Amino acid sequence: MAKKIPGARLEVIAGAGHSANLDQPEAFNRVLLGFLDALPPA
């Protein structure tokens, strides 16, 4: 799916299932903030 969405990237968080934000919150936040920081300014 990520290949079909421009600007998307696939991140696999070890030890997390479908609720990665609950299963591995620190890793999830690190990945999410890294993605958001890479976006161009609005």
ABEGO torsion letter per residue (X at the ends): XAAABBGBBBBBBBGBBABAAAABAAAAAAAAAAAAAABBBX
